Amino acid sequence: MRTIQLRRVAVTGLGALTDLGHNVPDTWRGLCEGRSGVTSIESFEQDAEWTVRFAGEVRDWEITSLIDAREAKRMDRFCHLGMWAAEEAAKDCGIDFQSGDPGRRGVVIGSGIGGILTIEEGYRKLLQTGPRKISPFIVPKLMVNACAGNVSIRHNLKGANSACATACATGGHAIGNAFHLIQRGLADVMLAGGSEAAVSPLCIGSFAAMKALSTRNDAPQQASRPFDRDRDGFVLAEGAAVLVLEELEHAKRRGAKIYAELLAFGSSGDAFHIAAPDEAGTGAQASMRSALAEAEVSLDRIDYINAHGTSTPLGDAAEVRAVNEVFGEHAKRLVMSSTKSMTGHCLGAAGGIESVATVLAIHEGVVPPTINLDSPDEGFDLDFAAHTAQERPIRYAINNSFGFGGHNVSLLFGRYGGD
């Protein structure tokens, strides 16, 4: 049997588009300042019948500053968001993607829902005008893999090319899958992350019908409150983030800026319920333990966890139990924060956005806060960086992403150069 020599993987580029900013620096600044990007919904009209009238929307931004209007019309908004983030990440890493070997470069960008705005628009058109007036571009617009495909075309990525859809774990899975391709020698450079544009009537209405969303219409910026005893659901948001992952020696040879190393990708399944987490957090425990084992990092060296932390009663409780179970006494010494308290929950893009935050926490030595955490729930006695960012050295950090269907991902990042 052939023995595979596993290769080290560096993070050399970052891109993000969120309700806090149109790029990584502005998003990171908003996170460190503890600002919320959540506001009243402007993208569609709502009346008093709507129980939820707020979300995290990307405002004052147009994709036509990157691509022409005709091309933009052939893509869904989730694709626009993802292409924008990929463009920033590609520029940030400094690679000329039009030269070199494109077969050693690839993309994995997923979405939890994909082109839902296109689906809603297409169905309205069908009802209004009949099937003969349906646009021929609807299918290539709504596909979950549309963003990965369009990014590959724009950046000449002819290597591994895929998309995944594992609900709110999507971004984490995409990054983890890309990591394993590089680690096993199947690629040298990968663009990986997630994109979501699901602030739509159907999505807001459906999640509200599930009683999954916060209904704090009178105080939307205080609605996302992970780990707080008064949390009443998550806040739906849109956004995208893409990381450039690169084989470490490849990055060193070209003198690349290295933000951090990606050391492990742990994943598991709850096999419990299609929408609710296992209350004991056994799936989350398994994904974190898997990441620790793959990285060969002892649990007492983890300094930070970027929590999934959605602000739902069951989800937050399960994650806290899982962290306590895995880390024991060390759980009281690490810090765990939820950046969803500021961005809201970007579903399939969340794992990408929060991986950017985790990487920058390591690189900058700053832990973003958990805002709106006024009264931690009973038994939630961890350091959640409540209200204010913390400056502290971070050697190793975990980013957790958990999704409907029982999907769990834990990505373990480390400071380049080790301890």
Residue pairs with C-beta under 8 A, 6 or more apart in sequence:
4 184
4 185
5 185
6 183
6 184
7 182
7 183
7 184
7 185
7 247
7 248
7 249
8 183
8 247
8 248
8 249
8 261
9 179
9 182
9 183
9 245
9 246
9 247
9 248
9 261
9 262
9 263
10 245
10 246
10 247
10 248
10 251
10 256
10 258
10 259
10 260
10 261
10 262
10 416
11 243
11 244
11 245
11 246
11 258
11 259
11 260
11 261
11 262
11 359
11 413
12 92
12 93
12 94
12 244
12 245
12 246
12 251
12 256
12 257
12 258
12 259
13 89
13 90
13 91
13 92
13 93
13 94
13 95
13 191
13 242
13 243
13 244
14 24
14 88
14 89
14 92
14 241
14 242
14 243
14 244
14 259
14 356
14 359
14 360
15 23
15 24
15 84
15 85
15 86
15 87
15 88
15 89
15 90
15 92
15 193
15 240
15 241
15 242
15 243
15 356
16 23
16 24
16 27
16 85
16 88
16 239
16 240
16 241
16 242
16 352
16 353
16 356
17 23
17 27
17 58
17 61
17 81
17 84
17 85
17 88
17 239
17 240
17 241
18 27
18 30
18 37
18 56
18 58
18 237
18 239
18 240
18 241
18 343
18 346
18 353
19 37
19 38
19 39
19 56
19 57
19 58
19 59
19 237
19 238
19 239
19 343
19 344
20 26
20 27
20 29
20 30
20 31
20 35
20 37
20 342
20 343
21 27
21 28
21 29
21 30
22 58
22 61
22 84
23 88
24 88
24 92
24 356
24 360
27 343
27 353
27 356
28 356
28 357
28 360
28 364
30 37
30 342
31 339
31 342
31 343
31 357
31 368
31 369
31 389
32 366
32 368
32 389
33 389
34 342
34 368
34 369
34 371
34 387
34 388
34 389
35 342
36 220
36 221
36 222
36 224
36 341
36 342
36 371
36 372
37 56
37 237
37 342
37 343
37 344
38 54
38 55
38 56
38 220
38 221
38 223
38 224
38 235
38 237
38 344
39 54
39 55
39 56
39 57
39 59
39 220
39 221
40 53
40 54
40 220
41 53
41 54
41 55
41 57
41 199
41 204
42 57
42 59
43 57
43 199
43 200
44 200
44 201
46 53
50 204
50 205
50 208
51 208
51 215
51 217
52 204
52 207
52 208
52 213
52 214
52 215
52 217
52 236
53 217
54 216
54 217
54 220
54 223
54 235
55 199
55 204
55 235
55 236
55 237
55 238
55 344
56 199
56 235
56 236
56 237
56 238
56 239
56 343
56 344
56 345
56 346
57 199
57 237
57 238
58 81
58 238
58 239
61 84
63 72
63 75
63 80
63 83
63 84
64 72
66 83
66 84
66 87
67 83
72 80
73 137
74 137
74 140
74 141
75 83
75 141
75 146
75 150
76 114
76 115
76 116
76 117
76 118
76 141
76 142
76 146
76 197
77 117
77 197
77 238
78 111
78 113
78 114
78 115
78 116
78 117
78 146
78 147
78 195
78 196
78 197
78 198
78 238
78 240
79 115
79 141
79 146
79 147
79 150
79 195
80 197
81 195
81 196
81 197
81 238
81 239
81 240
81 349
82 109
82 111
82 147
82 150
82 151
82 193
82 194
82 195
82 240
82 242
82 349
83 147
83 150
83 151
83 154
84 240
85 193
85 195
85 240
85 241
85 242
85 352
86 107
86 109
86 151
86 154
86 155
86 191
86 193
86 242
87 154
88 242
89 191
89 193
89 242
89 243
89 244
90 97
90 155
90 191
90 244
92 244
92 257
93 189
93 244
93 246
93 256
93 257
94 254
94 256
94 257
95 105
95 189
95 244
95 254
97 105
97 155
97 156
97 157
98 156
101 188
102 156
102 157
102 158
102 159
103 158
103 159
104 159
104 187
104 188
104 189
105 155
105 156
105 157
105 158
105 159
105 187
105 188
105 189
105 190
106 152
106 157
106 158
106 159
106 160
106 161
106 178
106 181
106 187
106 189
106 190
106 191
107 148
107 151
107 152
107 155
107 157
107 160
107 161
107 162
107 178
107 190
107 191
107 192
108 148
108 160
108 161
108 162
108 163
108 164
108 174
108 175
108 177
108 178
108 181
108 190
108 191
108 192
109 147
109 148
109 151
109 163
109 174
109 191
109 192
109 193
109 194
109 195
109 242
110 144
110 148
110 163
110 164
110 165
110 166
110 170
110 171
110 173
110 174
110 194
110 195
110 348
111 144
111 147
111 163
111 165
111 170
111 194
111 195
111 196
111 347
111 348
111 349
112 165
112 166
112 167
112 168
112 170
112 194
112 196
112 198
112 347
112 348
112 349
112 403
113 144
113 165
113 196
113 198
113 203
113 347
113 348
114 142
114 143
114 144
114 146
114 165
115 141
115 142
115 143
115 144
115 146
116 142
116 197
116 198
116 200
116 202
116 203
117 197
117 200
118 138
118 141
118 142
119 138
119 142
119 202
120 200
120 201
120 202
122 134
122 135
122 138
122 142
125 133
125 134
125 135
126 134
140 146
143 149
144 163
144 165
145 162
145 163
147 163
147 195
148 161
148 162
148 163
149 161
151 157
151 191
151 242
152 158
152 161
155 191
157 191
159 186
159 187
159 190
160 178
160 181
160 186
160 187
160 190
162 177
163 174
164 170
164 173
164 174
164 177
165 348
166 173
166 348
166 403
166 405
166 407
166 409
167 347
167 348
167 403
167 404
167 405
167 407
168 308
168 310
168 345
168 347
168 348
168 350
168 351
168 401
168 402
168 403
168 404
168 407
169 267
169 351
169 401
169 402
169 403
169 407
169 408
169 409
170 194
170 347
170 348
170 349
170 351
170 401
170 403
171 193
171 194
171 241
171 348
171 349
171 350
171 351
171 352
171 353
171 354
171 355
171 401
172 267
172 351
172 355
172 399
172 400
172 401
172 409
172 410
172 411
173 267
173 351
173 401
173 407
173 409
174 192
174 193
174 194
174 351
174 352
175 192
175 193
175 243
175 245
175 262
175 265
175 351
175 352
175 355
175 411
176 265
176 267
176 409
176 411
177 192
177 265
178 187
178 190
178 191
178 192
178 245
179 190
179 192
179 245
179 262
179 265
179 411
180 265
181 187
181 190
182 188
182 189
182 190
182 245
182 246
182 247
187 247
188 246
188 247
188 250
189 244
189 245
189 246
189 247
189 250
190 244
190 245
190 246
191 242
191 243
191 244
191 245
192 242
192 243
192 245
192 352
193 240
193 241
193 242
193 243
193 349
193 351
193 352
193 355
194 240
194 241
194 346
194 348
194 349
194 350
194 351
194 352
194 353
195 239
195 240
195 348
195 349
195 352
196 238
196 239
196 240
196 346
196 347
196 348
196 349
196 350
197 238
198 236
198 238
198 347
199 236
199 237
199 238
203 236
204 213
204 236
207 213
207 236
208 215
210 275
211 233
212 233
212 234
212 312
213 233
213 234
213 235
213 236
214 223
214 224
214 231
214 232
214 233
214 234
214 235
214 311
215 232
215 233
216 222
216 223
216 232
220 235
222 372
223 232
223 235
223 311
223 372
224 234
224 235
224 311
224 340
224 341
224 342
224 344
224 345
224 372
225 231
225 311
225 341
225 371
225 372
225 373
225 374
226 307
226 309
226 310
226 311
226 316
226 338
226 340
226 341
226 370
226 372
226 373
226 384
227 309
227 316
227 320
227 338
227 370
227 373
227 376
227 377
227 380
227 384
228 311
228 372
228 373
228 374
228 375
228 376
228 377
229 375
229 376
229 377
229 378
230 374
230 375
231 311
231 312
231 313
231 316
231 377
232 311
232 313
233 311
233 312
234 310
234 311
234 312
234 340
234 344
234 345
235 311
235 340
235 344
235 345
236 344
236 345
236 347
237 343
237 344
237 345
237 346
238 346
238 349
239 343
239 346
239 349
239 353
240 346
240 349
240 352
240 353
241 349
241 352
241 353
241 355
241 356
242 352
243 352
243 355
243 356
243 359
245 262
246 256
248 258
248 261
251 258
252 258
258 416
259 359
259 360
259 362
259 363
259 416
260 359
260 362
260 363
260 413
260 414
260 415
260 416
261 413
261 414
261 415
261 416
262 411
262 412
262 413
263 291
263 294
263 295
263 297
263 396
263 412
263 413
263 414
264 290
264 291
264 292
264 293
264 294
264 295
264 297
264 410
264 411
264 412
265 291
265 294
265 409
265 410
265 411
265 412
266 286
266 287
266 288
266 289
266 290
266 291
266 292
266 293
266 294
266 408
266 409
266 410
266 411
266 412
267 287
267 290
267 407
267 408
267 409
267 410
268 283
268 284
268 286
268 287
268 290
268 408
269 283
269 405
269 406
269 407
269 408
270 277
270 278
270 282
270 283
270 406
270 408
271 283
271 406
272 278
272 283
272 406
273 406
274 404
274 405
274 406
275 404
276 314
277 283
277 284
277 314
277 315
277 318
277 319
277 402
277 406
278 318
278 406
279 314
279 317
279 318
279 321
280 318
280 321
280 322
280 325
281 318
281 319
281 320
281 321
281 322
281 323
281 325
282 322
283 402
283 406
283 408
284 308
284 318
284 319
284 322
284 323
284 400
284 402
284 408
284 410
285 322
285 325
285 326
286 408
287 400
287 408
287 409
287 410
288 322
288 323
288 326
288 398
288 400
288 410
289 326
290 410
291 398
291 410
291 411
291 412
292 298
292 299
292 302
292 326
292 412
294 412
295 396
295 412
295 414
297 396
297 412
297 414
299 326
299 327
299 328
299 330
300 330
300 333
301 395
301 396
301 419
302 327
302 330
302 334
302 396
302 397
302 398
302 412
303 334
303 335
303 392
303 393
303 394
303 395
303 396
303 397
304 334
304 335
304 336
304 337
304 358
304 361
304 362
304 367
304 394
304 396
304 397
304 398
305 323
305 334
305 335
305 336
305 337
305 397
305 398
305 399
305 400
306 336
306 337
306 338
306 339
306 354
306 355
306 357
306 358
306 361
306 397
306 398
306 399
306 400
307 319
307 323
307 336
307 337
307 338
307 400
308 315
308 319
308 338
308 340
308 350
308 400
308 401
308 402
309 315
309 316
309 319
309 336
309 337
309 338
309 340
309 341
309 370
310 316
310 338
310 340
310 345
311 338
311 340
311 341
311 345
315 402
316 377
316 380
317 377
319 400
319 402
320 379
320 380
320 382
323 331
323 336
323 382
324 331
324 382
327 334
331 382
332 381
332 382
332 383
334 382
334 383
335 367
335 382
335 383
335 384
335 385
335 390
335 392
336 382
336 383
336 384
336 385
337 367
337 368
337 369
337 370
337 384
337 385
338 370
338 384
339 353
339 354
339 357
339 368
340 350
340 354
341 369
341 370
341 371
341 372
341 373
342 368
342 371
343 353
346 353
350 401
351 399
351 401
351 409
351 411
354 399
354 401
355 399
355 411
355 413
357 368
357 399
358 397
358 398
358 399
358 411
358 413
359 413
360 366
361 367
361 368
361 394
361 397
362 394
362 395
362 396
362 397
362 413
362 414
362 415
363 415
365 391
365 392
365 393
365 394
366 389
366 390
366 391
366 392
367 385
367 389
367 390
367 391
367 392
367 394
368 385
368 389
369 385
369 386
369 387
369 388
369 389
369 390
370 384
370 385
370 386
370 387
371 386
371 387
373 384
373 386
373 387
376 384
376 386
394 415
395 414
395 415
395 418
395 419
396 412
396 413
396 414
396 415
397 412
397 413
397 414
398 410
398 411
398 412
398 413
399 410
399 411
399 413
400 408
400 409
400 410
401 408
401 409
401 410
401 411
402 408
402 409
